[in-house]
Amino acid sequence: MIVALVGNGPSKSLFHRKPEYNLVCGFNFARDKYLDRIFISDPGVSKRMVLPNFKDTRIDIIEKEKKRVFKGAMNISKNTSQVAYMKLLREGAKEFHIFGHDLMWADDYTSESDKHSPKDAWVVKAKQNNLRSYWMKYWSEIITVPTYIHMPENQSLNFKSEFVNEVFYQQST
């Protein structure tokens, strides 16, 4: 099974559905029609989005990684896409294509979900506690099948793995 994981970062615009993707997944507040599955692991998002009469059958509520690092008054755990990646591996995924995960190459916490759930104070705390470095470490630990990171040209990933391939796109002007 070939899976496309479409995050909510600015480079989400690089995504175009291709026939070879058996499954296309989004996260949290994403509701794009092309998504087959939407993973939610944040309890606040779950409360707001999974109401008794909310019937989007694509939603899959997953638990955050139990092992957390406590640093500077912030719990640092695997993020929603990392937990989804691990779940999809257990379900038989053999290849991943990752879009819209800009933190992999830039210190950019911008997300489409900001309009639903502003996080300015959280971003300050995340930067102070170097959350990004933990997330990159987690990615390097969990990627165990061919994984293609789709990103703008002239960028480079902040982690390495023998299974990771960078796919570059020319930036629009």
N, C-alpha and C positions, 0 to 999 in steps of 0.2 A: 504494500500500500504506500502510495506517495502522498504526503500531506503538505499542504501550504498553511503556514501559520502567519496570519496577517495581524500585526500589532497595530497600535493606535498612534504611533509616531509619525512625524512629517513624511518619512519615506514610504508610508503606506501607499502613496500615489504611484509607486513603481509597480504595484501589483496589477496583473491582468490574468484572469482565470484562463488556464490552459487545460486541454482535454486530459493530459497525463496526470493531473492532480485528482486523485481519488476522493480526497476530502479537503475542504477549505474551512479553516477554523479562525474565529475571532475571539475577542476577549472583552469582558466586563460590559460596557455600554454599547458595544458594536451591534448594529442591527442591519448591516448591509444585506441586500437580498441574495447576493452570491454566496453567503456563508452557509455551510452545512451544519456547523456546530459552533456554539458560543460558550466558552468556558468562563465561569465566574468563581472566584475564590475569596473575594473580599466580603466579609459579613455585611458591611454597610451597603455595598452594591446589591447584595442579595436581598436585603430588606426593602430597598427602594424599587427593585426591578422584578422580583418574583412575588408578586402580590397574588392573593387568592384567585382573582379573575384575569391574571396575566397568563396567556396560554401560548407562548412561543416554545414549541416543542424542540427547538434547536438548543435550548439552554441546558448546560451540563454543570451543575454546581459541584465543585471539587474542593477538597480541604487543602489549606496551605500546608506546606512542609512542616512537620511537627518540630524538627530540630531547628532551633532559632538561636541566633547569636544576639545577646543583649549588649548594646554599645551606645553610650551617651543617651540614655532614655529612649532608645529606639530598638524595637525587635526587628532583626534582620533575618528574613527567611527567603526561600525560593519564591520568585514571583509567579503570577498566574500562568504565564506562557511556559515557564520551566516545569511547573507541576503538570501542565497539560502535555508537554513533550514527553515526560516520563510515563504518563498514563497511556499515551498513544503508542509508545514503544511497547508497553505490555500488551496492547491490543493488536500488535503486529506491524506497525509502521516500519518500513525499510529505508525510507528516504524522506527528508524534510526540505522545504523551501521556506525561508524566513524573510518576511517583509515587515517594514514599519517598526523595527526594533532599533531605533537610532542610538540608544545608549550603548550599543555594541561598538560604536566607533566615535561617538561624540558625547559630550557632557550635556545632553539635551533631554530634559525630562518633559518636554512639550508633548501633549497627547490630545487626541480628539475628545477624550473623556473630560478634559478640563472644563468644558462648557456645562457638564452635568455635575461635576464635583471638583471645584477649584481646590488646588493643593499648594499654594504658594508657601505657606509655613512648613508644610511637609517637605517640600523640595529643599528648603534651607537646611532642615534637619538631616535630610538624606545626604546632602553634600557635606555637611559637617562630619557625618559619621561614615563617609566614604562608601555609601551603599552600593554605588556602581561597581567598585572593585570586588565586593562580595558577589554581586550578580554575575560578573564576568568569570569569577572563579567557579561558581555553580555551573555556568554554561560549559566551561572546559571539562568539568567532571561528568556531566550527564550526556554529552554528545558522543554517541557510540555507533552511529550509522551515518552514511553520507548525508551531509547537511549543507545546503547552499544558502549563503547569506546574501541577499539582494540589497545592494547599497549604491549610493551615488559614487561616481568616479572620484579619484583623488582622496579617498578615505582609506583607513586601514583599521582592521579589527583590533580590539584591546585584549584579545586572548588568542591562543593558538590551540589547534587540535588536528590530529592526523585525518580526521573525518570532515573537517570544514573546508569548504570551497567558497571563495569570494566571487560574486557575480556583480560586475560593475555596469552602471547605467550612466549615460551622459546626462548631466544636469541641464534642465531647461533654463534659458536665460530670459 
